[in-house]
Amino acid sequence: MKPLRYILLTLAALTFIYPFVWMVSASLSSEAGLGSLTLLPIGASIQNYVTVFERIPLGRAFLNSLFVAVFTTGLVLISGAMVGYALARMTFRGRDAIFYLIIFTMTLPFQITLIPNYITMVKLGWVDSCLALIVPFALNSLSVLLFRQAFASLPQALIDAARIDGANELRIIFQILIPNILPTVLTITILTFMGLWNEALWPLIVIRDEATMTMPQLVTLFSVGGRADGQLGVKIAAAVLLALPIIILYLFFQKHFIRSMASSGMKD
Amino acid sequence: MKKLTPYLLVSPYLLHFLVFVAFPVGFSVVLTFHDWNIISPMKWVGLANYGRVFRDREFWQAVWNTLRFLVVHIPLQIAIALFLAELLNRTIRGAAFFRAAFFLPVIVSGVVVTILWQQLYSFNSGLLNRGLVGLGLGRVGWLDDPDVAMYSIAVMATWKNVGLYVILFLVGLQSVPEQYYEAADLEGATTWQKFRYITLPIINPTLFTVVVLSTIGGFSLFIEPYIMTEGGPLNSTLSAVMYIYKQAFQYYHMGYSATLGFCFALIILLVVVVQRRYVEREI
């Protein structure tokens, strides 16, 4: 029984890992070597990668993606902590109403808001500007709820002591309380960063200028447009470059990734 | 000043809510009664957009495609995730490695996964068809046959997401007290009986989560068919979001695509309500 379980688990693990290995080796193969079930590239060369960088500004898109993801994640953490703190530790009129609005927002299908939000971007003149990629995502309901939960679990004495020392609310939140809830901060950072890094639909809608495009968007357009000339190896090389940063992060923060995603799945 | 503090702290939320939630919801209601291409002035058309939805064959095709996607995706996802979670549940050595492996496709962009599977499914040079030919069988039009393409996408989506559901089920399985199984063993219960009457009722909430998340995922499908098939062949992989996108950004029918968004949201709600009743009654 026991060996059988390990055989099955290993087969399953290979099903999930091997395609990525194949991708890397295919991206390094010549076009003729593609389509075989290999571990090592056939006729190894980096020609596919050279071609990708010749045809599309992928380096620029990488920087755009990085800037948008890092900056927006920062804003999500700041706004989430402020709102979450107020909801968890303060009493004021309308607090419960705000809580229900957040729940409502989370259950609202994005299909409803997609078109009006695009029109808002047009009217604000944000089409083709990175503002369109940042501002709509600068606050999210899940991060508010996670912060609220984490702040609620801290002892009141911590806050009282800081108040006696004369700290204002912002100092209490960001200097005194945040260091005590770092696991929550990490969870929100991972979820937000990953979501932004992988998002392709919204950029496709609001960005048409190649110099402002994010990586998933540029790779998508490269893949469906004619610029890859139907060369599979080149498309795969672009996909490898898109996957690489998040996989590297995953190698370092594996457990946190899994825990974060599981906690968000439970809440939906 | 002190009384104002909480309101200052929640002000980013209120501002964001007004601009990106309340306004769009309200405005999309207005849009559904108008014809508008963003440039010329809006034209009031009453309920015409709604009437058009009912007669729109492409809309119903997209709904039907999503249902066909879900019929394959949900059972497959639940079966594989439960099976792997069950295998992992009593595994101690290497459990972290296996979990990490199953989770790998979850963290990667759908764009990457789609480009990868596009090669696997390719009619002439794809690995799957090469394997079939190698076995002396005929090629399958994984993405070229209108009767097959949506199911191919459903299998790919399962491969991408199943790792997340393995983890969710694992959390559920680990909450089943070991004594329940021991007691059942004493009564001479079979493995199936133990699964049916002990495990299943306890993981029922997780099951419902999986069903709902998959349903929402099915109606959110966009980048996969956009890259793989562009909705074809014969609109057989046209998804809800793709159709909204097409009406808005190819034809500039803003009023009509807002109406589509509303109707799809309504259908999601309807499907989830039906699923809830069914899952609760069955288990």
Interface residues (C-beta under 8 A of the other chain):
Chain A: R5 Y6 L8 L9 A12 A13 T15 F16 I17 P19 F20 W22 M23 A26 L34 G35 S36 L37 S79 M82 V83 Y85 A86 L87 M90 T91 F92 R95 I98 L101 I102 T105 L108 P109 F110 Q111 I112 T113 L114 I115 P116 N117 Y118 I119 T120 V122 P136 A138 L139 V144 E169 M194 W197 N198 A200 L201 I205 P216 V219 T220 S223 V224 L232 K235 I236 A238 A239 V240 L242 A243 I246 I247 Y250 Q254 K255 F257 I258 M261 A262 G265 M266 D268
Chain B: K3 T5 P6 Y7 L9 V10 P12 Y13 L14 H16 F17 V19 F20 V21 F23 P24 V25 F27 S28 L31 I38 L84 L87 L88 R90 T91 G94 A96 F97 F98 R99 A100 A101 F102 F103 L104 P105 V106 I107 V108 S109 G110 V111 V112 I115 L116 Q118 Q119 L120 S122 S125 G126 L127 R130 W159 G163 L164 Y165 I167 L168 V171 T209 V212 L213 I216 F219 S220 F222 I223 Y226 I227 E230 A240 V241 I244 Y245 A248 F249 M254 S257 A258 L260 G261 F262 F264 A265 I268
